[in-house]
Amino acid sequence: MSTSASAPAAPGSRPVVIFDFDGTLVDTGGAVMQTVARVLAARGFTPQQMGDLRRFIGPPLLDCFRDTCGFTQKEAEAVTAEYRAVFDELGPADYPVFPGMAELADELREQSRRIAIATSRKEDRAREMAHELGLDQFEVIFGLNEPIRHTKADSIRDVLSALKASPADAVLIGDTVHDIRGAHEVGLPCITVAFGATDASALIAAGADAVCHDVAALRTELGLRGDTAA
């Protein structure tokens, strides 16, 4: 399917559409922040010391705990394990699919476009959550899986490999600066959505190839007409 012999297609018309998971397909923001707050409070952090917990939505958790909370690598690994144990107590009602996103994915498939998920969430949990939420229309789901895969760019590369596609074939749909950087590292454009936790101005500053403020705008950017998110 490679288009490498010619100029790459416009981002929104590419045949492979790769979705981020948290904050893009699934509204995990509240669940993530509540879980982080619970884990940090158990470690003695005050709300003031915790700061803006939206920074935990999207990037690898271990990196956030280490780089923004002052934990050592070993401590961050322990806190990440504590976080996952708490998050695993939650269920689908705590992290619903954003209205209209499942329908959008279905319509892309109906147009014979290939769809996949590349996430910074631990891969086995991402697969479980997608299945719980009925998101079974994606061809592949890749996430963090040490030591094979430990960055967003790694997840994107492995999606492309599994689909036998090149960067010129694909676009990433994401919601954070982290997504933009991962996509651009691999050579993909990144269309971002601003209906999650990230401010649109930060996405623009990071070089997003487009910013969509709602699902209707994303549908238009991807060449879909009408709005199924009734």
PyMOL commands that set and color helices and strands:
alter all, ss='L'
color gray80, all
select helices_A, chain A and resi 11-13+29-42+47-50+53-56+61-69+73-87+92-94+101-110+123-132+152-163+167-169+177-186+200-205+215-221
alter helices_A, ss='H'
color red, helices_A
select strands_A, chain A and resi 16-19+114-122+141-144+170-174+190-193+210-212
alter strands_A, ss='S'
color yellow, strands_A
deselect
rebuild
show_as cartoon
